């Protein structure tokens, strides 16, 4: 029971920090201004980790690699602490792979949530600044589906297709991680 409580707390804290690192990566990749409340939140949550990492890891083109490395390191710490709480039982050798899959699961969950927010905002308030921001964040992931799936009766079904693919990816990664940790 203690392990489950610690696991839940670590999942929430690591998810918040690593997810914000990923959001910073995505916002920089999409050239979204950080001079807004969400951008200020992203800086406040991630600067302590990413500013030192940037000294060692330069950006590559439009890709902020320090944000990706920071997110991975947070997940690595999370799973390391879980192994320690479990009494060190488990494979320390597989820890980087488990952490990478955990990061992949976070990406799938965060992107799924973002697509759901976009879908709801498109029905409720498509003229809002939040809709515009969410649309820009989702656009690179929806674009390949929009090229293949035509709108039906004016309804864009690409978010549904993306969510389906994300759910399948999430199930595959969950199966991989379960196989490695048991």
MDTraj code that builds the backbone (N, CA, C; nanometers):
import mdtraj as md
import numpy as np

residues = "UNK UNK UNK UNK UNK UNK UNK UNK UNK UNK UNK UNK UNK UNK UNK UNK UNK UNK UNK UNK UNK UNK UNK UNK UNK UNK UNK UNK UNK UNK UNK UNK UNK UNK UNK UNK UNK UNK UNK UNK UNK UNK UNK UNK UNK UNK UNK UNK UNK UNK UNK UNK UNK UNK UNK UNK UNK UNK UNK UNK UNK UNK UNK UNK UNK UNK UNK UNK UNK UNK UNK UNK UNK UNK UNK UNK UNK UNK UNK UNK UNK UNK UNK UNK UNK UNK UNK UNK UNK UNK UNK UNK UNK UNK UNK UNK UNK UNK UNK UNK UNK UNK UNK UNK UNK UNK UNK UNK UNK UNK UNK UNK UNK UNK UNK UNK UNK UNK UNK UNK UNK UNK UNK UNK UNK UNK UNK UNK UNK UNK UNK UNK UNK UNK UNK UNK UNK UNK UNK UNK UNK UNK UNK UNK UNK UNK UNK UNK UNK UNK UNK UNK UNK UNK UNK UNK UNK UNK UNK UNK UNK UNK UNK UNK UNK UNK UNK UNK UNK UNK UNK UNK UNK UNK UNK UNK UNK UNK UNK UNK UNK UNK".split()
xyz = np.array([
    [0.0820, -0.1183, 0.0000],
    [0.0000, 0.0000, 0.0000],
    [0.0875, 0.1261, 0.0000],
    [0.1974, 0.1248, 0.0735],
    [0.2894, 0.2382, 0.0755],
    [0.3475, 0.2590, -0.0646],
    [0.3827, 0.1506, -0.1301],
    [0.4378, 0.1603, -0.2654],
    [0.3378, 0.2272, -0.3590],
    [0.2112, 0.1898, -0.3494],
    [0.1090, 0.2472, -0.4373],
    [0.0894, 0.3964, -0.4115],
    [0.0952, 0.4365, -0.2834],
    [0.0807, 0.5787, -0.2511],
    [0.2001, 0.6587, -0.3033],
    [0.3204, 0.6067, -0.2805],
    [0.4408, 0.6738, -0.3292],
    [0.4388, 0.6791, -0.4819],
    [0.3967, 0.5693, -0.5439],
    [0.3896, 0.5637, -0.6892],
    [0.2940, 0.6698, -0.7434],
    [0.1796, 0.6864, -0.6787],
    [0.0821, 0.7849, -0.7247],
    [0.1376, 0.9274, -0.7110],
    [0.1987, 0.9575, -0.5968],
    [0.2547, 1.0914, -0.5761],
    [0.3653, 1.1188, -0.6769],
    [0.4543, 1.0211, -0.6972],
    [0.5623, 1.0387, -0.7947],
    [0.5082, 1.0558, -0.9359],
    [0.4036, 0.9831, -0.9697],
    [0.3441, 0.9937, -1.1035],
    [0.2882, 1.1337, -1.1260],
    [0.2228, 1.1891, -1.0245],
    [0.1652, 1.3230, -1.0382],
    [0.2762, 1.4280, -1.0492],
    [0.3742, 1.4232, -0.9587],
    [0.4805, 1.5234, -0.9582],
    [0.5666, 1.5117, -1.0840],
    [0.6095, 1.3893, -1.1169],
    [0.6918, 1.3693, -1.2361],
    [0.6123, 1.4027, -1.3619],
    [0.4846, 1.3674, -1.3635],
    [0.4005, 1.3991, -1.4791],
    [0.3872, 1.5486, -1.5006],
    [0.3721, 1.6233, -1.3910],
    [0.3610, 1.7683, -1.4019],
    [0.4904, 1.8300, -1.4548],
    [0.6028, 1.7915, -1.3964],
    [0.7297, 1.8530, -1.4363],
    [0.7720, 1.8067, -1.5760],
    [0.7701, 1.6757, -1.5991],
    [0.8106, 1.6246, -1.7306],
    [0.7130, 1.6703, -1.8380],
    [0.5845, 1.6715, -1.8072],
    [0.4850, 1.7182, -1.9039],
    [0.5043, 1.8646, -1.9388],
    [0.5428, 1.9445, -1.8400],
    [0.5681, 2.0860, -1.8665],
    [0.6950, 2.1030, -1.9498],
    [0.7942, 2.0172, -1.9271],
    [0.9138, 2.0197, -2.0134],
    [0.8751, 1.9886, -2.1573],
    [0.7883, 1.8907, -2.1755],
    [0.7429, 1.8556, -2.3102],
    [0.6607, 1.9688, -2.3723],
    [0.5787, 2.0355, -2.2903],
    [0.5013, 2.1489, -2.3401],
    [0.5947, 2.2621, -2.3832],
    [0.7018, 2.2830, -2.3070],
    [0.7996, 2.3861, -2.3440],
    [0.8645, 2.3512, -2.4783],
    [0.8983, 2.2229, -2.4948],
    [0.9547, 2.1768, -2.6226],
    [0.8584, 2.2057, -2.7370],
    [0.7317, 2.1682, -2.7181],
    [0.6315, 2.1841, -2.8231],
    [0.6045, 2.3311, -2.8529],
    [0.5978, 2.4130, -2.7488],
    [0.5735, 2.5558, -2.7705],
    [0.6890, 2.6213, -2.8468],
    [0.8120, 2.5814, -2.8153],
    [0.9260, 2.6374, -2.8874],
    [0.9297, 2.5868, -3.0312],
    [0.8987, 2.4589, -3.0501],
    [0.8974, 2.4009, -3.1834],
    [0.7935, 2.4708, -3.2711],
    [0.6779, 2.5010, -3.2139],
    [0.5702, 2.5661, -3.2877],
    [0.5817, 2.7189, -3.2841],
    [0.6884, 2.7692, -3.2203],
    [0.7134, 2.9132, -3.2098],
    [0.5954, 2.9887, -3.1506],
    [0.5455, 2.9340, -3.0413],
    [0.4360, 2.9968, -2.9681],
    [0.4968, 3.0873, -2.8619],
    [0.4462, 3.2063, -2.8519],
    [0.4997, 3.3058, -2.7583],
    [0.4857, 3.2588, -2.6130],
    [0.5893, 3.2837, -2.5369],
    [0.5864, 3.2535, -2.3941],
    [0.5420, 3.3759, -2.3138],
    [0.5086, 3.4862, -2.3801],
    [0.4647, 3.6084, -2.3142],
    [0.3139, 3.6055, -2.2941],
    [0.2695, 3.5074, -2.2189],
    [0.1287, 3.4856, -2.1875],
    [0.1261, 3.4002, -2.0608],
    [0.0134, 3.3863, -1.9949],
    [0.0107, 3.3123, -1.8676],
    [0.0628, 3.1677, -1.8774],
    [0.0266, 3.0957, -1.9833],
    [0.0753, 2.9574, -1.9961],
    [0.2267, 2.9542, -2.0112],
    [0.2816, 3.0441, -2.0899],
    [0.4263, 3.0511, -2.1084],
    [0.4985, 3.0825, -1.9787],
    [0.4433, 3.1720, -1.9002],
    [0.5040, 3.2065, -1.7718],
    [0.5004, 3.0880, -1.6762],
    [0.3912, 3.0119, -1.6786],
    [0.3807, 2.8908, -1.5967],
    [0.4877, 2.7893, -1.6388],
    [0.5031, 2.7710, -1.7693],
    [0.6020, 2.6767, -1.8217],
    [0.7420, 2.7151, -1.7753],
    [0.7765, 2.8416, -1.7839],
    [0.9076, 2.8869, -1.7367],
    [0.9241, 2.8626, -1.5872],
    [0.8210, 2.8961, -1.5094],
    [0.8293, 2.8814, -1.3637],
    [0.8513, 2.7364, -1.3217],
    [0.7896, 2.6435, -1.3926],
    [0.8003, 2.5021, -1.3550],
    [0.9305, 2.4398, -1.4045],
    [0.9844, 2.4868, -1.5167],
    [1.0960, 2.4144, -1.5792],
    [1.2321, 2.4838, -1.5762],
    [1.2363, 2.6115, -1.5505],
    [1.3644, 2.6833, -1.5576],
    [1.4729, 2.6226, -1.4678],
    [1.4365, 2.5800, -1.3470],
    [1.5353, 2.5260, -1.2525],
    [1.6098, 2.4061, -1.3108],
    [1.5429, 2.3311, -1.3971],
    [1.6031, 2.2114, -1.4566],
    [1.6655, 2.2412, -1.5931],
    [1.5946, 2.3171, -1.6753],
    [1.6360, 2.3310, -1.8142],
    [1.7457, 2.4345, -1.8368],
    [1.7510, 2.5373, -1.7565],
    [1.8576, 2.6365, -1.7763],
    [1.9961, 2.5754, -1.7562],
    [2.0194, 2.4955, -1.6504],
    [2.1499, 2.4287, -1.6405],
    [2.1746, 2.3276, -1.7529],
    [2.0701, 2.2561, -1.7950],
    [2.0861, 2.1584, -1.9034],
    [2.1235, 2.2261, -2.0346],
    [2.0739, 2.3473, -2.0560],
    [2.1022, 2.4184, -2.1815],
    [2.2497, 2.4536, -2.1951],
    [2.3197, 2.4617, -2.0846],
    [2.4635, 2.4890, -2.0930],
    [2.5379, 2.3712, -2.1547],
    [2.4863, 2.2511, -2.1335],
    [2.5513, 2.1298, -2.1835],
    [2.4883, 2.0773, -2.3130],
    [2.3594, 2.1070, -2.3333],
    [2.2870, 2.0515, -2.4481],
    [2.2343, 2.1667, -2.5331],
    [2.3011, 2.1962, -2.6437],
    [2.2542, 2.3072, -2.7281],
    [2.1296, 2.2663, -2.8075],
    [2.0497, 2.3654, -2.8481],
    [1.9348, 2.3321, -2.9335],
    [1.9825, 2.2836, -3.0699],
    [1.8994, 2.2054, -3.1334],
    [1.9301, 2.1558, -3.2665],
    [1.8186, 2.2029, -3.3585],
    [1.8509, 2.2950, -3.4455],
    [1.7540, 2.3570, -3.5351],
    [1.6444, 2.4214, -3.4491],
    [1.5193, 2.3867, -3.4707],
    [1.4091, 2.4409, -3.3900],
    [1.3772, 2.3512, -3.2717],
    [1.4588, 2.2505, -3.2493],
    [1.4317, 2.1517, -3.1452],
    [1.5080, 2.1875, -3.0173],
    [1.4347, 2.2035, -2.9100],
    [1.4929, 2.2317, -2.7793],
    [1.5239, 2.0982, -2.7110],
    [1.6409, 2.0445, -2.7400],
    [1.6772, 1.9117, -2.6894],
    [1.6866, 1.9070, -2.5375],
    [1.7231, 2.0183, -2.4739],
    [1.7326, 2.0173, -2.3275],
    [1.5963, 1.9914, -2.2639],
    [1.4889, 2.0358, -2.3264],
    [1.3551, 2.0080, -2.2734],
    [1.3230, 1.8589, -2.2801],
    [1.3622, 1.7947, -2.3900],
    [1.3394, 1.6497, -2.4016],
    [1.4245, 1.5722, -2.3014],
    [1.5509, 1.6110, -2.2896],
    [1.6401, 1.5434, -2.1941],
    [1.5904, 1.5659, -2.0512],
    [1.5455, 1.6878, -2.0214],
    [1.4925, 1.7174, -1.8889],
    [1.3722, 1.6309, -1.8557],
    [1.2808, 1.6151, -1.9499],
    [1.1628, 1.5304, -1.9282],
    [1.2050, 1.3858, -1.9043],
    [1.3017, 1.3383, -1.9837],
    [1.3512, 1.2013, -1.9652],
    [1.4160, 1.1841, -1.8275],
    [1.4960, 1.2812, -1.7857],
    [1.5627, 1.2714, -1.6556],
    [1.4624, 1.2688, -1.5411],
    [1.3561, 1.3450, -1.5525],
    [1.2522, 1.3434, -1.4486],
    [1.1891, 1.2046, -1.4400],
    [1.1585, 1.1449, -1.5545],
    [1.1009, 1.0092, -1.5534],
    [1.2023, 0.9072, -1.5010],
    [1.3289, 0.9257, -1.5317],
    [1.4338, 0.8369, -1.4814],
    [1.4414, 0.8439, -1.3292],
    [1.4349, 0.9631, -1.2744],
    [1.4357, 0.9797, -1.1281],
    [1.3109, 0.9154, -1.0685],
    [1.1970, 0.9352, -1.1325],
    [1.0724, 0.8764, -1.0832],
    [1.0843, 0.7243, -1.0714],
    [1.1280, 0.6586, -1.1771],
    [1.1354, 0.5126, -1.1753],
    [1.2496, 0.4623, -1.0863],
    [1.3548, 0.5407, -1.0711],
    [1.4630, 0.5036, -0.9792],
    [1.4115, 0.5047, -0.8357],
    [1.3367, 0.6087, -0.8015],
    [1.2801, 0.6162, -0.6666],
    [1.1809, 0.5031, -0.6421],
    [1.1030, 0.4693, -0.7430],
    [1.0095, 0.3568, -0.7286],
    [1.0836, 0.2255, -0.7062],
    [1.1944, 0.2067, -0.7761],
    [1.2746, 0.0856, -0.7544],
    [1.3304, 0.0811, -0.6122],
    [1.3743, 0.1949, -0.5632],
    [1.4259, 0.2008, -0.4267],
    [1.3163, 0.1730, -0.3241],
    [1.1971, 0.2285, -0.3444],
    [1.0853, 0.2034, -0.2536],
    [1.0463, 0.0556, -0.2560],
    [1.0632, -0.0094, -0.3698],
    [1.0318, -0.1524, -0.3829],
    [1.1438, -0.2393, -0.3265],
    [1.2432, -0.1777, -0.2636],
    [1.3525, -0.2551, -0.2052],
    [1.4608, -0.2904, -0.3049],
    [1.4675, -0.2194, -0.4137],
    [1.5704, -0.2457, -0.5141],
    [1.5410, -0.3676, -0.5986],
    [1.4196, -0.4218, -0.5836],
    [1.3828, -0.5403, -0.6620],
    [1.3377, -0.4954, -0.8004],
    [1.4046, -0.5418, -0.8976],
    [1.3764, -0.5037, -1.0354],
    [1.5072, -0.4893, -1.1099],
    [1.4967, -0.4629, -1.2339],
    [1.6155, -0.4546, -1.3165],
    [1.6611, -0.3099, -1.3323],
    [1.7750, -0.2783, -1.2713],
    [1.8328, -0.1451, -1.2856],
    [1.8852, -0.1248, -1.4275],
    [1.9194, -0.2338, -1.4948],
    [1.9713, -0.2241, -1.6316],
    [1.8628, -0.1742, -1.7272],
    [1.7395, -0.2163, -1.7035],
    [1.6294, -0.1771, -1.7910],
    [1.5705, -0.0404, -1.7548],
    [1.6194, 0.0202, -1.6476],
    [1.5635, 0.1464, -1.5998],
    [1.5574, 0.2559, -1.7072],
    [1.6628, 0.2769, -1.7866],
    [1.6511, 0.3788, -1.8924],
    [1.5420, 0.3469, -1.9950],
    [1.5274, 0.2198, -2.0297],
    [1.4222, 0.1825, -2.1255],
    [1.2831, 0.1998, -2.0657],
    [1.2676, 0.1598, -1.9398],
    [1.1389, 0.1766, -1.8721],
    [1.1049, 0.3250, -1.8623],
    [1.2059, 0.4069, -1.8334],
    [1.1846, 0.5515, -1.8241],
    [1.1470, 0.6104, -1.9598],
    [1.2096, 0.5635, -2.0643],
    [1.1783, 0.6105, -2.1990],
    [1.0346, 0.5746, -2.2377],
    [0.9949, 0.4520, -2.2052],
    [0.8571, 0.4115, -2.2330],
    [0.7598, 0.4926, -2.1468],
    [0.7972, 0.5179, -2.0208],
    [0.7146, 0.6020, -1.9346],
    [0.6988, 0.7420, -1.9912],
    [0.8053, 0.7947, -2.0488],
    [0.7989, 0.9253, -2.1140],
    [0.7070, 0.9186, -2.2364],
    [0.7172, 0.8100, -2.3109],
    [0.6277, 0.7908, -2.4256],
    [0.4819, 0.7855, -2.3825],
    [0.4556, 0.7185, -2.2706],
    [0.3185, 0.7124, -2.2185],
    [0.2696, 0.8510, -2.1779],
    [0.3588, 0.9307, -2.1208],
    [0.3225, 1.0677, -2.0833],
    [0.2897, 1.1496, -2.2081],
    [0.3682, 1.1331, -2.3129],
    [0.3420, 1.2037, -2.4389],
    [0.2048, 1.1651, -2.4930],
    [0.1753, 1.0354, -2.4921],
    [0.0460, 0.9873, -2.5428],
    [-0.0687, 1.0441, -2.4594],
    [-0.0566, 1.0393, -2.3281],
    [-0.1624, 1.0910, -2.2404],
    [-0.1818, 1.2409, -2.2580],
    [-0.0706, 1.3150, -2.2615],
    [-0.0793, 1.4606, -2.2735],
    [-0.1372, 1.5007, -2.4087],
    [-0.0930, 1.4349, -2.5141],
    [-0.1445, 1.4677, -2.6470],
    [-0.2920, 1.4298, -2.6589],
    [-0.3313, 1.3180, -2.5995],
    [-0.4731, 1.2794, -2.5994],
    [-0.5569, 1.3851, -2.5294],
    [-0.5101, 1.4323, -2.4140],
    [-0.5831, 1.5359, -2.3401],
    [-0.5917, 1.6640, -2.4224],
    [-0.4830, 1.6990, -2.4873],
    [-0.4792, 1.8202, -2.5688],
    [-0.5776, 1.8116, -2.6856],
    [-0.5849, 1.6960, -2.7494],
    [-0.6785, 1.6779, -2.8621],
    [-0.8228, 1.6829, -2.8121],
    [-0.8481, 1.6251, -2.6949],
    [-0.9838, 1.6317, -2.6388],
    [-1.0224, 1.7757, -2.6058],
    [-0.9299, 1.8515, -2.5485],
    [-0.9560, 1.9929, -2.5189],
    [-0.9847, 2.0684, -2.6488],
    [-0.9061, 2.0403, -2.7520],
    [-0.9283, 2.1049, -2.8814],
    [-1.0677, 2.0732, -2.9351],
    [-1.1080, 1.9484, -2.9272],
    [-1.2394, 1.9090, -2.9788],
    [-1.3514, 1.9801, -2.9021],
    [-1.3410, 1.9822, -2.7702],
    [-1.4442, 2.0486, -2.6897],
    [-1.4457, 2.1988, -2.7173],
    [-1.3271, 2.2589, -2.7240],
    [-1.3194, 2.4030, -2.7504],
    [-1.3754, 2.4367, -2.8890],
    [-1.3598, 2.3472, -2.9861],
    [-1.4112, 2.3748, -3.1204],
    [-1.5642, 2.3784, -3.1213],
    [-1.6265, 2.3092, -3.0270],
    [-1.7727, 2.3112, -3.0179],
    [-1.8208, 2.4278, -2.9318],
    [-1.7488, 2.4544, -2.8239],
    [-1.7942, 2.5505, -2.7241],
    [-1.7549, 2.6936, -2.7573],
    [-1.6256, 2.7157, -2.7855],
    [-1.5778, 2.8526, -2.8047],
    [-1.4616, 2.8565, -2.9036],
    [-1.4885, 2.8341, -3.0313],
    [-1.3798, 2.8293, -3.1292],
    [-1.3108, 2.9632, -3.1541],
    [-1.3652, 3.0724, -3.1039],
    [-1.3036, 3.2026, -3.1244],
    [-1.2117, 3.2455, -3.0111],
    [-1.1970, 3.1610, -2.9101],
    [-1.1185, 3.2013, -2.7924],
    [-0.9680, 3.1884, -2.8168],
    [-0.8889, 3.2658, -2.7415],
    [-0.7432, 3.2527, -2.7521],
    [-0.6949, 3.1131, -2.7112],
    [-0.7645, 3.0497, -2.6175],
    [-0.7264, 2.9147, -2.5732],
    [-0.7439, 2.8144, -2.6879],
    [-0.8486, 2.8328, -2.7666],
    [-0.8691, 2.7451, -2.8822],
    [-0.7556, 2.7622, -2.9831],
    [-0.7185, 2.8870, -3.0083],
    [-0.6108, 2.9139, -3.1048],
    [-0.4804, 2.8507, -3.0580],
    [-0.4493, 2.8621, -2.9284],
    [-0.3275, 2.8030, -2.8732],
    [-0.3310, 2.6510, -2.8836],
    [-0.4416, 2.5914, -2.8434],
    [-0.4554, 2.4456, -2.8490],
    [-0.4479, 2.3952, -2.9926],
    [-0.5082, 2.4702, -3.0834],
    [-0.5045, 2.4322, -3.2247],
    [-0.3612, 2.4322, -3.2781],
    [-0.2841, 2.5333, -3.2410],
    [-0.1438, 2.5401, -3.2868],
    [-0.0605, 2.4271, -3.2274],
    [-0.0908, 2.3891, -3.1040],
    [-0.0155, 2.2801, -3.0412],
    [-0.0493, 2.1450, -3.1043],
    [-0.1746, 2.1264, -3.1426],
    [-0.2183, 1.9983, -3.2001],
    [-0.1925, 1.9861, -3.3497],
    [-0.1804, 2.0982, -3.4169],
    [-0.1731, 2.1013, -3.5632],
    [-0.0703, 2.0071, -3.6250],
    [0.0542, 2.0001, -3.5758],
    [0.1494, 1.9109, -3.6430],
    [0.1131, 1.7630, -3.6307],
    [0.0351, 1.7282, -3.5307],
    [-0.0035, 1.5883, -3.5117],
    [-0.1309, 1.5549, -3.5893],
    [-0.2163, 1.6545, -3.6081],
    [-0.3412, 1.6335, -3.6811],
    [-0.3230, 1.6415, -3.8322],
    [-0.2262, 1.7211, -3.8768],
    [-0.2069, 1.7452, -4.0203],
    [-0.1975, 1.6169, -4.1029],
    [-0.1167, 1.5157, -4.0634],
    [-0.1106, 1.3933, -4.1458],
    [-0.2462, 1.3235, -4.1588],
    [-0.3264, 1.3281, -4.0542],
    [-0.4591, 1.2650, -4.0597],
    [-0.5539, 1.3470, -4.1464],
    [-0.5417, 1.4797, -4.1400],
    [-0.6288, 1.5658, -4.2195],
    [-0.6025, 1.5506, -4.3689],
    [-0.4804, 1.5130, -4.4048],
    [-0.4495, 1.4911, -4.5473],
    [-0.5193, 1.3665, -4.6013],
    [-0.5419, 1.2694, -4.5146],
    [-0.5967, 1.1411, -4.5572],
    [-0.7477, 1.1315, -4.5342],
    [-0.7957, 1.1898, -4.4254],
    [-0.9368, 1.1762, -4.3879],
    [-1.0116, 1.3039, -4.4259],
    [-1.1050, 1.2943, -4.5189],
    [-1.1795, 1.4142, -4.5577],
    [-1.2818, 1.4523, -4.4492],
    [-1.3164, 1.5790, -4.4455],
    [-1.4244, 1.6231, -4.3562],
    [-1.5549, 1.5649, -4.4071],
    [-1.6381, 1.5233, -4.3145],
    [-1.7675, 1.4659, -4.3515],
    [-1.8757, 1.5589, -4.2979],
    [-1.9496, 1.6195, -4.3881],
    [-2.0536, 1.7133, -4.3476],
    [-1.9981, 1.8315, -4.2706],
    [-1.8757, 1.8717, -4.3032],
    [-1.8138, 1.9846, -4.2347],
    [-1.7508, 1.9496, -4.1007],
    [-1.7496, 1.8209, -4.0673],
    [-1.6915, 1.7768, -3.9395],
    [-1.5559, 1.7126, -3.9659],
    [-1.4544, 1.7628, -3.8978],
    [-1.3183, 1.7112, -3.9103],
    [-1.3042, 1.5894, -3.8188],
    [-1.2849, 1.4723, -3.8775],
    [-1.2720, 1.3489, -3.7999],
    [-1.1271, 1.3141, -3.7666],
    [-1.0331, 1.3993, -3.8073],
    [-0.8926, 1.3701, -3.7794],
    [-0.8606, 1.3609, -3.6298],
    [-0.9228, 1.4415, -3.5406],
    [-0.8946, 1.4229, -3.3984],
    [-0.9343, 1.2842, -3.3477],
    [-1.0455, 1.2324, -3.3999],
    [-1.0889, 1.0983, -3.3598],
    [-0.9880, 0.9934, -3.4052],
    [-0.9380, 1.0065, -3.5262],
    [-0.8381, 0.9121, -3.5773],
    [-0.7087, 0.9218, -3.4973],
    [-0.6659, 1.0445, -3.4662],
    [-0.5450, 1.0623, -3.3858],
    [-0.5629, 1.0011, -3.2474],
    [-0.6775, 1.0226, -3.1865],
    [-0.7027, 0.9632, -3.0537],
    [-0.6992, 0.8106, -3.0592],
    [-0.7528, 0.7534, -3.1641],
    [-0.7499, 0.6079, -3.1799],
    [-0.6063, 0.5569, -3.1889],
    [-0.5240, 0.6223, -3.2697],
    [-0.3832, 0.5840, -3.2836],
    [-0.3094, 0.6016, -3.1502],
    [-0.3370, 0.7118, -3.0813],
    [-0.2722, 0.7354, -2.9525],
    [-0.3104, 0.6292, -2.8495],
    [-0.4357, 0.5881, -2.8488],
    [-0.4783, 0.4843, -2.7550],
    [-0.4095, 0.3512, -2.7848],
    [-0.3954, 0.3188, -2.9110],
    [-0.3252, 0.1950, -2.9478],
    [-0.1788, 0.2029, -2.9060],
    [-0.1138, 0.3178, -2.9308],
    [0.0250, 0.3363, -2.8876],
    [0.0374, 0.3247, -2.7356],
    [-0.0558, 0.3846, -2.6645],
    [-0.0546, 0.3772, -2.5184],
    [-0.0664, 0.2338, -2.4688],
    [-0.1520, 0.1555, -2.5322],
    [-0.1675, 0.0150, -2.4923],
    [-0.0407, -0.0634, -2.5204],
    [0.0212, -0.0386, -2.6352],
    [0.1459, -0.1079, -2.6686],
    [0.2568, -0.0737, -2.5687],
    [0.2697, 0.0541, -2.5347],
    [0.3737, 0.0950, -2.4397],
    [0.3460, 0.0417, -2.3001],
    [0.2204, 0.0370, -2.2619],
    [0.1848, -0.0177, -2.1314],
    [0.2204, -0.1658, -2.1241],
    [0.1937, -0.2376, -2.2317],
    [0.2308, -0.3786, -2.2370],
    [0.3812, -0.3993, -2.2298],
    [0.4564, -0.3154, -2.3000],
    [0.6029, -0.3220, -2.2928],
    [0.6532, -0.2972, -2.1518],
    [0.6015, -0.1948, -2.0895],
    [0.6481, -0.1588, -1.9566],
    [0.6100, -0.2663, -1.8540],
    [0.4942, -0.3230, -1.8665],
    [0.4533, -0.4303, -1.7752],
    [0.5437, -0.5518, -1.7910],
    [0.5805, -0.5823, -1.9141],
    [0.6700, -0.6955, -1.9379],
    [0.8076, -0.6756, -1.8783],
    [0.8557, -0.5504, -1.8788],
    [0.9882, -0.5216, -1.8256],
    [0.9922, -0.5144, -1.6741],
    [0.8802, -0.4713, -1.6147],
    [0.8820, -0.4502, -1.4687],
    [0.8369, -0.5726, -1.3917],
    [0.7890, -0.6731, -1.4583],
    [0.7447, -0.7949, -1.3849],
    [0.8317, -0.9122, -1.4158],
])
top = md.Topology()
chain = top.add_chain()
for i, resn in enumerate(residues, 1):
    res = top.add_residue(resn, chain, resSeq=i)
    for name in ("N", "CA", "C"):
        top.add_atom(name, md.element.get_by_symbol(name[0]), res)
traj = md.Trajectory(xyz[None], top)
